[in-house]
Amino acid sequence: MSEAVFPGDALAAAGLNRQHLFALADLPDALRTRLQPQPDERCLILLGHAGRRLWDGVQAAGSGGPHPIDDYCRQTIARLFAEHLPGQRYRLLYPGAAAVDLQALGKLAGWHHASPFMVGIDAEWGSWFAYRAVILCTADFPPTPVVERPNPCSDCRDRPCVAVCPAGAAGDSFNVDRCIDERLRPGSPCAHQCLARNACPVGREHRYDKAQMYHSYALSLATLQRWRGAVL
């Protein structure tokens, strides 16, 4: 059987343009154990999107469900595995019910640094990217080199993200409670966007359009509302 070739270009064309391949055997023991790999699974695939291309694909697909991005990613991955890797078995851990530490995987891949507004930041894409899928598969793909880019916040002197945050949450130590209180305040400008994130100049050309931003923040706002209601 010929060696499996990872369909990176096809995934990128569909909007899943951040990709990192891990050899399962090379992952930290605690992380690998938590993933509960099966004996024939050799590779972990971390997929993300950066910029606007994924949202364009989601809109073109026309999913009518409450989670159109997840639906689109599942369908895209299934289609591309069938087309490009018909002999390889895979399991989609995320999106799904499995407990996956996305931040830990992203840190191992070198995808992000900490920012004053809590969202991870990258020197090329700014904060305009997100994790979209974690896959375990039987293919033995070569591991991807770690991304090595400096933290752009280290050289930022003006810190516009900190200045514009109406809650005073952004800073060297992000104040989660202030952020949540502001987002849940009636009439808050932060309900469906993050003013601090918008003010960051890094990767500004990749900033989401209004529809994508509203969709993403509406989901997180609903989660906060349910959580706050449960706490009260």
C-alpha positions as CSV (number, residue, x, y, z in Angstrom):
1,M,0.0,0.0,0.0
2,S,1.4,3.4,-0.9
3,E,2.3,5.9,1.8
4,A,-0.5,8.1,3.0
5,V,-0.2,11.7,2.0
6,F,-1.8,14.3,4.3
7,P,-4.4,16.4,2.3
8,G,-3.1,19.7,3.7
9,D,-3.9,21.7,0.6
10,A,-7.4,20.5,0.4
11,L,-8.1,21.2,4.0
12,A,-6.6,24.7,3.6
13,A,-8.8,25.3,0.5
14,A,-11.8,24.5,2.7
15,G,-10.7,27.0,5.3
16,L,-9.0,24.7,7.8
17,N,-5.7,26.4,7.1
18,R,-3.9,25.9,10.4
19,Q,-2.7,22.3,10.7
20,H,-0.3,20.5,13.0
21,L,0.5,16.8,12.9
22,F,1.7,15.1,16.1
23,A,3.1,11.6,16.5
24,L,1.1,10.2,19.4
25,A,4.1,8.5,20.8
26,D,5.8,11.9,21.2
27,L,3.0,13.6,23.2
28,P,3.5,14.1,26.9
29,D,2.3,11.0,28.8
30,A,-0.5,12.8,30.7
31,L,-1.9,14.3,27.6
32,R,-1.7,11.1,25.5
33,T,-3.4,9.1,28.3
34,R,-6.2,11.5,28.5
35,L,-6.9,11.1,24.8
36,Q,-7.3,7.4,25.3
37,P,-5.8,6.4,21.9
38,Q,-6.6,3.0,20.4
39,P,-3.6,0.6,19.7
40,D,-3.5,1.3,15.9
41,E,-3.8,5.1,16.2
42,R,-0.4,6.7,15.5
43,C,-1.1,10.4,14.7
44,L,-3.0,13.3,16.2
45,I,-4.1,16.0,13.8
46,L,-4.9,19.5,15.2
47,L,-6.8,21.7,12.8
48,G,-7.8,25.3,13.1
49,H,-8.9,28.2,10.9
50,A,-7.3,31.5,10.5
51,G,-8.8,34.5,8.9
52,R,-12.1,34.5,7.0
53,R,-11.9,31.6,4.5
54,L,-13.6,29.0,6.7
55,W,-16.6,31.3,7.3
56,D,-17.0,31.8,3.6
57,G,-17.1,28.0,3.2
58,V,-19.7,27.7,6.0
59,Q,-21.9,30.3,4.4
60,A,-21.7,28.6,1.0
61,A,-22.5,25.2,2.6
62,G,-25.7,26.7,4.1
63,S,-25.9,24.6,7.2
64,G,-29.2,25.4,9.1
65,G,-28.2,24.0,12.4
66,P,-27.3,25.9,15.6
67,H,-23.6,25.1,15.2
68,P,-22.9,25.5,11.5
69,I,-19.1,25.8,11.8
70,D,-18.9,22.4,13.7
71,D,-21.2,20.8,11.1
72,Y,-19.1,22.1,8.2
73,C,-15.9,20.9,9.8
74,R,-17.3,17.4,10.4
75,Q,-18.6,17.2,6.8
76,T,-15.3,18.5,5.4
77,I,-13.1,16.1,7.3
78,A,-15.3,13.1,6.4
79,R,-15.3,14.1,2.8
80,L,-11.5,14.6,2.6
81,F,-10.7,11.5,4.4
82,A,-12.9,9.5,2.0
83,E,-11.3,11.2,-1.0
84,H,-7.7,11.3,0.0
85,L,-7.2,8.7,2.7
86,P,-9.7,5.9,2.0
87,G,-7.6,3.3,3.7
88,Q,-7.1,5.2,7.0
89,R,-9.4,5.0,10.0
90,Y,-9.9,8.1,12.0
91,R,-11.8,9.3,15.1
92,L,-12.9,12.9,15.5
93,L,-12.4,13.9,19.1
94,Y,-13.3,17.5,18.7
95,P,-15.8,18.8,18.0
96,G,-17.4,16.1,20.2
97,A,-17.8,14.9,23.7
98,A,-14.2,13.9,24.4
99,A,-12.2,16.0,26.9
100,V,-9.5,17.6,24.8
101,D,-7.1,20.2,26.1
102,L,-7.0,22.5,23.0
103,Q,-4.8,25.1,24.6
104,A,-2.2,22.5,25.6
105,L,-2.1,21.1,22.0
106,G,-1.9,24.7,20.6
107,K,1.0,25.5,23.0
108,L,2.9,22.3,21.8
109,A,2.3,23.4,18.2
110,G,3.5,26.9,18.9
111,W,0.3,28.4,17.7
112,H,-0.3,31.1,20.2
113,H,1.1,33.4,22.9
114,A,-0.8,35.0,25.8
115,S,-2.3,38.4,25.2
116,P,-3.7,41.1,27.5
117,F,-7.2,40.3,26.3
118,M,-7.1,36.6,27.1
119,V,-7.5,35.4,23.5
120,G,-4.2,33.7,22.2
121,I,-2.2,35.7,19.7
122,D,0.1,34.9,16.8
123,A,2.5,37.2,15.0
124,E,1.0,36.4,11.6
125,W,-2.7,36.0,12.3
126,G,-3.1,38.1,15.3
127,S,-6.0,36.7,17.4
128,W,-8.1,35.9,14.4
129,F,-7.9,32.1,14.5
130,A,-9.6,29.3,16.4
131,Y,-9.3,25.6,17.0
132,R,-11.7,23.5,14.9
133,A,-10.8,19.8,15.1
134,V,-8.8,17.2,16.8
135,I,-8.4,13.9,15.0
136,L,-6.8,10.6,15.9
137,C,-5.9,8.4,12.9
138,T,-4.0,5.3,11.9
139,A,-1.8,7.1,9.3
140,D,1.9,7.5,10.2
141,F,2.3,11.1,9.0
142,P,5.6,12.9,9.6
143,P,5.2,15.3,12.6
144,T,4.9,19.0,11.8
145,P,7.7,21.3,13.1
146,V,6.8,23.6,15.9
147,V,5.8,27.2,14.8
148,E,8.4,29.5,16.2
149,R,7.3,33.1,16.1
150,P,7.8,35.7,18.9
151,N,5.0,37.1,21.0
152,P,4.0,40.4,19.2
153,C,2.7,41.8,22.5
154,S,6.3,41.9,23.9
155,D,7.2,44.8,21.6
156,C,3.8,46.6,21.9
157,R,4.2,49.9,23.8
158,D,0.9,51.6,23.2
159,R,-1.3,48.6,24.3
160,P,-4.5,49.9,22.6
161,C,-6.3,46.7,23.7
162,V,-5.8,47.7,27.4
163,A,-6.8,51.3,26.9
164,V,-10.0,50.5,25.1
165,C,-11.4,47.8,27.3
166,P,-14.5,49.3,29.0
167,A,-14.4,46.8,31.9
168,G,-10.7,47.4,32.7
169,A,-10.3,43.6,32.3
170,A,-7.4,43.6,29.8
171,G,-3.9,43.8,31.2
172,D,-1.0,41.9,32.5
173,S,-3.4,39.8,34.5
174,F,-6.7,39.4,32.7
175,N,-9.7,39.9,35.0
176,V,-12.3,37.3,34.0
177,D,-15.0,38.5,36.4
178,R,-14.9,42.1,35.1
179,C,-15.1,40.8,31.5
180,I,-18.1,38.6,32.2
181,D,-19.9,41.3,34.2
182,E,-19.4,43.8,31.3
183,R,-20.5,41.3,28.6
184,L,-23.7,40.5,30.6
185,R,-24.5,44.1,31.3
186,P,-27.6,45.3,29.3
187,G,-26.6,47.3,26.3
188,S,-22.9,46.4,26.6
189,P,-20.8,47.1,23.5
190,C,-18.9,43.9,24.4
191,A,-21.9,41.5,24.1
192,H,-21.2,40.5,20.5
193,Q,-17.6,41.6,20.1
194,C,-14.4,42.2,22.1
195,L,-13.4,45.9,21.9
196,A,-9.9,45.1,23.2
197,R,-9.4,42.3,20.6
198,N,-10.7,44.6,17.8
199,A,-8.2,47.3,18.8
200,C,-5.2,45.0,18.5
201,P,-3.3,45.9,15.3
202,V,-1.6,42.5,14.8
203,G,-3.1,40.6,12.0
204,R,-5.8,43.2,11.5
205,E,-6.2,42.3,7.8
206,H,-7.5,38.8,8.9
207,R,-10.2,40.2,11.2
208,Y,-13.5,38.4,11.0
209,D,-16.4,40.0,9.3
210,K,-19.4,41.2,11.3
211,A,-21.5,38.1,10.7
212,Q,-18.7,35.7,11.8
213,M,-17.9,37.8,14.8
214,Y,-21.6,38.0,15.9
215,H,-22.0,34.3,15.5
216,S,-19.0,33.4,17.6
217,Y,-19.7,35.9,20.4
218,A,-23.4,35.0,20.5
219,L,-22.5,31.4,21.3
220,S,-20.1,32.5,24.1
221,L,-22.6,35.0,25.4
222,A,-25.3,32.4,25.6
223,T,-22.9,30.1,27.5
224,L,-22.2,32.9,30.0
225,Q,-25.9,33.6,30.5
226,R,-26.6,30.0,31.3
227,W,-23.6,29.8,33.6
228,R,-24.5,33.0,35.5
229,G,-28.1,31.8,35.8
230,A,-27.0,28.5,37.2
231,V,-24.7,30.2,39.7
232,L,-27.4,32.6,40.9
